[in-house]
Structures are given as C-alpha cells and as structure tokens.
Amino acid sequence: MAEILIAVVMAGVVIGGVASTIGTSLIASKKSKQVATATALAQQDLEALRTIGESSWLTVYCPPSGSCPASKGASVNYQVVLSDGSWQIQSGVSTTSIDDLVFTHYFYIENVSRDAEGNIAAYTGENEDPSVQKITVVISWPGGSDDFSMAEYLMRTTSAYFKDYGWVSDNIGAGPYTVSSGTYAATSDPVIIIENGAIKVGI
C-alpha cells in the first residue's frame, strides 16, 4: 500500500513538472510569435518610408507633407498610410489587428550630424547631414512587457531639380525653393549675378 502511495505521489510530481514545462514553452512560443509579428510590422513601415523617400525626400525630411520647418524628434509620432495606391506620412499612430491582437505602431524622425571623421552621429545642432534621417519605429501590444522598437538610418538616393529661365534681380526672396515660384534665395558670399535671365555665381 505504501509503495502504491509513493508511486502515485511521484507520478503527480512528474506530471506536474511536465505540465509546468509545457505551459512555460507555450508562453515563450506565444511571445516569440508576437515579437515576430512586431518585427514584420516595423519592417513594413520602414519599407514604406524608403519608398516615400525615393519619390520625395523632402516629405521624409520635413514630415508629414514636405513643408519646412517640420516637427521631429522622439515626442512627435507619425504613421504611414496607404492612400490611393501610394504611401503617405500622417500624424498619429496606426493600429493593426493580427490573430485577435491589436498592435499599435508609429515612428519618429530625427536629424543626424557627422563627426570629425564623417561618421553618422547623434544630432548636435551642428554638422547636420540633411541627406540622412534616423527613423525609429515603435510597436506595442497588450501583454507586451516593453515597447518593441527598430531603428534605421534612411539615406537620400535621388535628387530633384527644376528649370527656370526667368531669373531677374527684382525676384529675390527667402528660400530655399524646390519648385519654380517666381522668387529666389540670394546670398552675398558668393555674389549671385543675373545676366539676360541666366544666373551665375560670382567666385
């Protein structure tokens, strides 16, 4: 009788240990799946921003519409939205429901500087590189212990230009300009020279 009781107790200990191990494994698997989903969402947002940057770098540099100056930094949240077949930047945060779990995601944009060796560094207000922006995507979900984040340096890969043959000295205003607007930025060093509708830089 004693042997049977001991066997039952030992079986209970073994079964309880197995159940605990299975429970821990299921929780770990669930969290891994959630992190994988968050990673995919972050990569999707970054890819959308790369697409926007390739077509209009100014929209990334001066979010959300390309009008400078713009609000940037960790306290300013933006989202990417697919509208009429193209990605757009809008203020606020996005929510995506996957497997009955709602993921909240947004990103923020920061300027960067270049150090003495030309390496990308945290923005100091000096030596800014306007062709590079630091993008940080932040994602959270119910039950997640900490916000998930993914950062990437986005670099300008294309340039835009426009032609204008109406340069006159009377049309000098504040700039810079990205489209022809009839007024132009001026500088005193070097001197801008306008001759017969053409602009030259005096060196």
LUMZADO-588505 format. One record per residue (C-alpha): residue number from 1; x, y, z. Coordinates in steps of 0.05 Angstrom, whole numbers. Each point is the difference from the previous one (the first is absolute). Example, Ala and Ser with C-alpha at 12.3 -4.5 7.8 and 13.67 -1.06 7.14 Angstrom:
2
+-----+--------+--------+--------+
! num !      X !      Y !      Z !
+-----+--------+--------+--------+
!   1 !    246 !    -90 !    156 !
!   2 !     27 !     69 !    -13 !
+-----+--------+--------+--------+
# end
This chain:
203
+-----+--------+--------+--------+
! num !      X !      Y !      Z !
+-----+--------+--------+--------+
!   1 !      0 !      0 !      0 !
!   2 !     57 !     47 !     18 !
!   3 !     35 !    -16 !    -66 !
!   4 !    -63 !     17 !    -38 !
!   5 !     -7 !     67 !     37 !
!   6 !     72 !     18 !    -14 !
!   7 !     -9 !    -18 !    -74 !
!   8 !    -63 !     44 !     -4 !
!   9 !     36 !     59 !     33 !
!  10 !     60 !     -7 !    -47 !
!  11 !    -45 !     -4 !    -60 !
!  12 !    -35 !     63 !     23 !
!  13 !     67 !     36 !      7 !
!  14 !     22 !    -23 !    -70 !
!  15 !    -66 !     19 !    -33 !
!  16 !      0 !     67 !     36 !
!  17 !     71 !     14 !    -24 !
!  18 !    -17 !    -19 !    -72 !
!  19 !    -62 !     44 !      1 !
!  20 !     41 !     59 !     27 !
!  21 !     52 !    -10 !    -54 !
!  22 !    -53 !     -3 !    -54 !
!  23 !    -33 !     63 !     27 !
!  24 !     66 !     38 !      1 !
!  25 !     16 !    -23 !    -70 !
!  26 !    -68 !     22 !    -26 !
!  27 !      8 !     69 !     31 !
!  28 !     69 !      7 !    -30 !
!  29 !    -25 !    -22 !    -68 !
!  30 !    -57 !     50 !      4 !
!  31 !     47 !     57 !     17 !
!  32 !     47 !    -19 !    -56 !
!  33 !    -57 !      2 !    -49 !
!  34 !    -21 !     69 !     25 !
!  35 !     71 !     26 !     -7 !
!  36 !      4 !    -29 !    -70 !
!  37 !    -65 !     36 !    -18 !
!  38 !     26 !     65 !     29 !
!  39 !     64 !     -8 !    -40 !
!  40 !    -39 !    -10 !    -65 !
!  41 !    -42 !     62 !     14 !
!  42 !     62 !     42 !     14 !
!  43 !     33 !    -24 !    -64 !
!  44 !    -64 !     16 !    -39 !
!  45 !      0 !     71 !     26 !
!  46 !     74 !     10 !    -15 !
!  47 !     -9 !    -27 !    -70 !
!  48 !    -58 !     48 !    -11 !
!  49 !     44 !     58 !     23 !
!  50 !     55 !    -21 !    -48 !
!  51 !    -51 !      2 !    -56 !
!  52 !    -23 !     70 !     21 !
!  53 !     72 !     24 !      6 !
!  54 !     17 !    -24 !    -70 !
!  55 !    -57 !     39 !    -31 !
!  56 !      2 !     61 !     46 !
!  57 !     58 !      7 !     49 !
!  58 !    -27 !     66 !     24 !
!  59 !    -63 !    -36 !     27 !
!  60 !     45 !    -42 !     45 !
!  61 !     45 !     59 !     20 !
!  62 !    -59 !     46 !     14 !
!  63 !    -58 !    -46 !     19 !
!  64 !    -56 !    -10 !    -10 !
!  65 !    -10 !     40 !    -64 !
!  66 !     70 !     26 !    -19 !
!  67 !    -13 !     70 !     27 !
!  68 !     61 !     26 !     39 !
!  69 !     14 !     10 !     56 !
!  70 !    -34 !    -61 !     29 !
!  71 !     -8 !    -31 !     69 !
!  72 !     46 !    -59 !     13 !
!  73 !     28 !    -39 !     58 !
!  74 !    -20 !    -56 !     48 !
!  75 !    -61 !     38 !     25 !
!  76 !    -30 !     10 !    -70 !
!  77 !    -37 !    -62 !    -25 !
!  78 !    -14 !    -15 !    -73 !
!  79 !    -31 !    -58 !    -38 !
!  80 !      2 !    -25 !    -71 !
!  81 !    -67 !     -8 !    -35 !
!  82 !    -15 !    -32 !    -68 !
!  83 !    -44 !     49 !    -38 !
!  84 !    -21 !     -7 !    -73 !
!  85 !     54 !    -52 !    -11 !
!  86 !     58 !     41 !     29 !
!  87 !     30 !      7 !     69 !
!  88 !     -9 !     65 !     38 !
!  89 !     26 !     27 !     66 !
!  90 !    -53 !     24 !     49 !
!  91 !      2 !     23 !     72 !
!  92 !    -22 !    -50 !     54 !
!  93 !      5 !    -75 !     10 !
!  94 !    -25 !    -61 !    -38 !
!  95 !    -34 !    -62 !     27 !
!  96 !      3 !    -68 !    -33 !
!  97 !    -40 !    -61 !     23 !
!  98 !     34 !    -67 !     -9 !
!  99 !    -24 !    -66 !     31 !
! 100 !    -49 !     39 !     44 !
! 101 !     57 !     42 !     28 !
! 102 !      3 !     75 !    -13 !
! 103 !     70 !     28 !    -15 !
! 104 !     10 !     75 !      6 !
! 105 !     57 !     27 !    -42 !
! 106 !     29 !     68 !    -17 !
! 107 !     68 !     30 !    -18 !
! 108 !     39 !     62 !     14 !
! 109 !     54 !     35 !    -40 !
! 110 !     64 !     32 !     24 !
! 111 !     54 !     42 !    -35 !
! 112 !     72 !    -25 !      3 !
! 113 !     68 !     32 !      2 !
! 114 !     67 !    -21 !    -27 !
! 115 !     60 !     -5 !     46 !
! 116 !     72 !     22 !    -17 !
! 117 !     12 !    -66 !    -37 !
! 118 !    -64 !      7 !    -40 !
! 119 !    -37 !    -54 !     38 !
! 120 !    -75 !      6 !     16 !
! 121 !    -10 !     25 !     71 !
! 122 !    -56 !     24 !     45 !
! 123 !    -26 !     68 !    -20 !
! 124 !     35 !     57 !     36 !
! 125 !    -27 !     59 !    -39 !
! 126 !     65 !      4 !    -39 !
! 127 !     28 !    -37 !    -60 !
! 128 !    -69 !    -25 !    -20 !
! 129 !     -5 !    -48 !    -58 !
! 130 !    -68 !     15 !    -32 !
! 131 !      8 !    -60 !    -46 !
! 132 !     -7 !    -48 !     59 !
! 133 !    -57 !     -8 !     49 !
! 134 !     -5 !    -48 !     60 !
! 135 !    -66 !    -37 !      0 !
! 136 !    -24 !    -37 !     62 !
! 137 !    -62 !    -43 !     -4 !
! 138 !    -34 !    -16 !     67 !
! 139 !    -51 !    -56 !      9 !
! 140 !    -40 !    -21 !     61 !
! 141 !    -55 !    -51 !     13 !
! 142 !    -42 !    -25 !     59 !
! 143 !     41 !    -45 !     44 !
! 144 !     66 !     24 !    -28 !
! 145 !     47 !     17 !     57 !
! 146 !     38 !     54 !    -37 !
! 147 !     -8 !     40 !    -64 !
! 148 !     34 !    -32 !    -59 !
! 149 !     42 !     47 !    -43 !
! 150 !     41 !     -4 !    -63 !
! 151 !     45 !     56 !    -26 !
! 152 !     31 !     13 !    -67 !
! 153 !     38 !     56 !    -35 !
! 154 !    -37 !     19 !    -63 !
! 155 !     43 !     33 !    -53 !
! 156 !    -21 !     41 !    -60 !
! 157 !     15 !    -37 !    -64 !
! 158 !    -30 !     47 !    -52 !
! 159 !      0 !     75 !    -14 !
! 160 !    -52 !     45 !    -30 !
! 161 !      9 !     63 !    -41 !
! 162 !    -40 !     50 !    -41 !
! 163 !     16 !     46 !    -58 !
! 164 !    -15 !     74 !      1 !
! 165 !     23 !     53 !    -49 !
! 166 !    -34 !     60 !     31 !
! 167 !     53 !     22 !     49 !
! 168 !     -4 !     76 !     13 !
! 169 !     31 !     41 !     55 !
! 170 !    -69 !     24 !     23 !
! 171 !    -22 !    -71 !     17 !
! 172 !     45 !    -12 !     60 !
! 173 !    -33 !    -29 !     62 !
! 174 !      9 !    -49 !     57 !
! 175 !     14 !    -73 !    -20 !
! 176 !     18 !    -53 !    -12 !
! 177 !    -49 !    -20 !    -55 !
! 178 !    -15 !    -70 !    -27 !
! 179 !    -44 !     24 !    -57 !
! 180 !     -1 !     62 !    -43 !
! 181 !    -38 !     53 !     39 !
! 182 !     22 !     66 !    -32 !
! 183 !     44 !     21 !     59 !
! 184 !     69 !    -26 !     18 !
! 185 !     48 !     -4 !     58 !
! 186 !     61 !     44 !     -3 !
! 187 !     68 !      0 !     34 !
! 188 !     53 !     53 !      7 !
! 189 !     59 !    -48 !      2 !
! 190 !      9 !    -21 !    -54 !
! 191 !    -38 !     53 !    -39 !
! 192 !    -57 !    -20 !    -45 !
! 193 !      4 !     33 !    -69 !
! 194 !    -61 !      2 !    -46 !
! 195 !     13 !     12 !    -73 !
! 196 !    -52 !     -6 !    -56 !
! 197 !    -45 !    -45 !     41 !
! 198 !     57 !    -46 !     20 !
! 199 !     29 !     -7 !     69 !
! 200 !     74 !     -4 !     16 !
! 201 !     39 !     -6 !     64 !
! 202 !     57 !     50 !      6 !
! 203 !     62 !    -33 !     30 !
+-----+--------+--------+--------+
# end
